[in-house]
Amino acid sequence: MKRLLLLRHAKAEAHSADDRQRALIDRGRKDAVRMGRFLREEHSVPDLVLCSDSKRTRETLELLLPELGVKPQVQFLHELYLAEPELILAVIRGAADKFRAAMVVGHNPGLEQCALVLASVPLEKKLRKRYDTMDEKFPTCALAVIDFAVLKWSNVRGGMGDLHAFVRPKDLE
């Protein structure tokens, strides 16, 4: 089984001359730390992190990592900056199979669209509510945890993932 964690960067400055250089604001910094604690407490710590190279995604990751209790392998990828869902999926499929849990730290709308494509739409009411919440809004520092019954990342396909969790910063308050 493979576990995929899709994390949108934490809350950043509204405007900057260079979008790639937008920094986190105080709320974003607090949310990133809380999300790191959540991952450790819920035993959903990734062993691989694929992170956009923007300032806000890097800062989110820098604040989250110390809370995990372990050091995953980290790769900063230029192509994840504002990536479309197809590109995000291609990056995921290219991950080494030795990694059981991988996390992508990226941007909307691509990250949200990728989560919606990968997670199967559950029929059970309780699980459907989780999916509908994710479909409604994927706010900053939100996390989708999707499980796949595959042995290789290259076998991850749309609609075949089980949405294990969808967590927003406000859920952790």
C-alpha positions as CSV (number, residue, x, y, z in Angstrom):
1,M,0.0,0.0,0.0
2,K,1.1,3.6,-0.7
3,R,0.0,6.7,1.1
4,L,-0.1,10.0,-0.6
5,L,-0.3,13.3,1.4
6,L,-1.2,16.4,-0.6
7,L,-0.5,19.6,1.4
8,R,-1.3,23.0,0.2
9,H,1.2,25.7,1.4
10,A,0.2,27.7,4.4
11,K,-1.3,31.2,4.3
12,A,1.0,33.6,2.6
13,E,1.2,37.3,1.8
14,A,-1.6,38.5,-0.5
15,H,0.6,40.3,-3.1
16,S,4.2,40.4,-4.2
17,A,5.9,41.6,-7.3
18,D,7.3,38.1,-7.7
19,D,4.6,35.5,-6.8
20,R,7.3,32.8,-6.3
21,Q,8.8,34.9,-3.5
22,R,5.6,35.4,-1.4
23,A,6.3,34.6,2.3
24,L,4.1,33.1,4.9
25,I,2.1,35.4,7.3
26,D,1.9,34.6,11.1
27,R,-1.3,32.6,10.7
28,G,0.4,30.5,8.0
29,R,3.4,29.8,10.2
30,K,1.2,28.7,13.1
31,D,-0.9,26.4,10.8
32,A,2.2,24.8,9.4
33,V,3.5,23.9,12.8
34,R,0.1,22.5,13.9
35,M,-0.2,20.4,10.7
36,G,3.3,18.9,11.4
37,R,2.1,17.9,14.9
38,F,-1.0,16.4,13.5
39,L,1.0,14.3,11.0
40,R,3.2,13.0,13.8
41,E,0.3,12.3,16.2
42,E,-1.8,10.5,13.4
43,H,1.2,8.4,12.3
44,S,1.0,9.8,8.8
45,V,4.6,10.9,8.5
46,P,6.0,10.8,5.0
47,D,9.3,9.3,4.1
48,L,9.5,11.4,0.9
49,V,8.5,15.0,0.4
50,L,8.2,16.5,-3.1
51,C,8.0,20.3,-2.6
52,S,7.5,23.2,-5.0
53,D,10.5,25.5,-4.9
54,S,8.4,28.7,-4.1
55,K,9.2,30.6,-0.9
56,R,5.8,29.8,0.7
57,T,6.0,26.1,0.1
58,R,9.6,26.0,1.4
59,E,8.6,27.9,4.5
60,T,5.6,25.7,5.1
61,L,7.8,22.6,4.9
62,E,10.6,24.2,7.1
63,L,8.1,24.8,9.9
64,L,6.4,21.4,9.5
65,L,9.5,19.2,9.4
66,P,10.7,19.6,13.0
67,E,7.3,18.5,14.3
68,L,7.5,15.2,12.5
69,G,10.1,13.6,14.7
70,V,11.9,12.0,11.7
71,K,13.6,13.4,8.7
72,P,12.1,12.4,5.4
73,Q,14.0,12.7,2.1
74,V,13.1,16.1,0.6
75,Q,13.2,17.2,-3.1
76,F,12.5,20.7,-4.2
77,L,11.0,20.7,-7.7
78,H,10.7,23.7,-9.9
79,E,8.0,22.0,-12.0
80,L,5.6,21.8,-9.0
81,Y,5.3,25.5,-8.9
82,L,1.6,26.2,-9.8
83,A,1.6,22.7,-11.5
84,E,-1.5,21.3,-13.2
85,P,-2.9,18.0,-11.8
86,E,-1.5,16.0,-14.7
87,L,2.1,17.2,-13.9
88,I,1.6,16.6,-10.2
89,L,0.5,13.0,-10.9
90,A,3.4,12.5,-13.2
91,V,5.8,13.5,-10.4
92,I,4.1,11.2,-8.0
93,R,4.2,8.3,-10.4
94,G,8.0,8.9,-10.8
95,A,8.7,8.5,-7.0
96,A,10.9,5.6,-6.0
97,D,8.9,2.6,-4.9
98,K,11.0,2.2,-1.7
99,F,9.0,5.1,-0.3
100,R,5.8,4.0,1.4
101,A,4.4,7.5,2.1
102,A,5.0,10.5,-0.1
103,M,3.9,14.1,0.5
104,V,3.5,16.8,-2.2
105,V,3.6,20.4,-0.9
106,G,2.2,22.6,-3.6
107,H,-0.4,25.1,-4.8
108,N,-4.0,25.4,-5.8
109,P,-5.8,24.9,-8.0
110,G,-3.7,22.0,-9.2
111,L,-3.3,20.3,-5.9
112,E,-7.0,20.3,-5.1
113,Q,-7.8,19.1,-8.6
114,C,-5.3,16.3,-8.3
115,A,-6.8,15.2,-4.9
116,L,-10.3,15.1,-6.5
117,V,-9.1,13.1,-9.5
118,L,-7.2,10.6,-7.4
119,A,-9.7,9.9,-4.6
120,S,-12.6,7.7,-5.4
121,V,-16.0,9.2,-4.6
122,P,-17.2,7.2,-1.6
123,L,-20.8,6.0,-1.3
124,E,-20.9,5.8,2.5
125,K,-22.4,8.9,3.9
126,K,-19.7,9.6,6.5
127,L,-16.9,9.2,4.0
128,R,-18.8,11.1,1.3
129,K,-19.0,14.1,3.7
130,R,-15.1,14.2,3.9
131,Y,-14.9,14.1,0.1
132,D,-17.5,16.8,-0.3
133,T,-15.7,19.0,2.2
134,M,-12.5,18.7,0.2
135,D,-14.5,19.4,-3.1
136,E,-16.1,22.5,-1.6
137,K,-12.8,24.2,-0.6
138,F,-9.2,23.2,-0.2
139,P,-7.9,26.1,1.9
140,T,-4.3,27.0,2.7
141,C,-2.4,24.4,4.7
142,A,-5.2,21.8,4.1
143,L,-4.1,18.2,3.9
144,A,-5.6,15.3,1.9
145,V,-4.4,11.8,2.8
146,I,-5.1,9.3,0.1
147,D,-4.3,5.6,0.3
148,F,-3.7,3.4,-2.7
149,A,-3.7,-0.4,-2.8
150,V,-0.7,-0.6,-5.1
151,L,3.0,-1.6,-4.6
152,K,4.4,0.9,-7.2
153,W,3.8,4.6,-7.4
154,S,3.7,4.2,-11.2
155,N,0.4,2.3,-10.7
156,V,-1.4,5.2,-9.0
157,R,-4.5,6.1,-11.1
158,G,-7.3,8.5,-10.9
159,G,-10.4,7.4,-8.9
160,M,-8.6,4.5,-7.2
161,G,-7.5,6.1,-4.0
162,D,-9.3,6.0,-0.7
163,L,-9.6,9.4,1.0
164,H,-8.3,8.5,4.5
165,A,-8.4,12.1,5.8
166,F,-9.0,15.6,4.8
167,V,-7.8,18.1,7.4
168,R,-8.0,21.9,7.5
169,P,-6.2,24.1,9.9
170,K,-9.5,25.1,11.5
171,D,-10.1,21.4,12.3
172,L,-6.9,21.4,14.5
173,E,-7.9,24.4,16.6
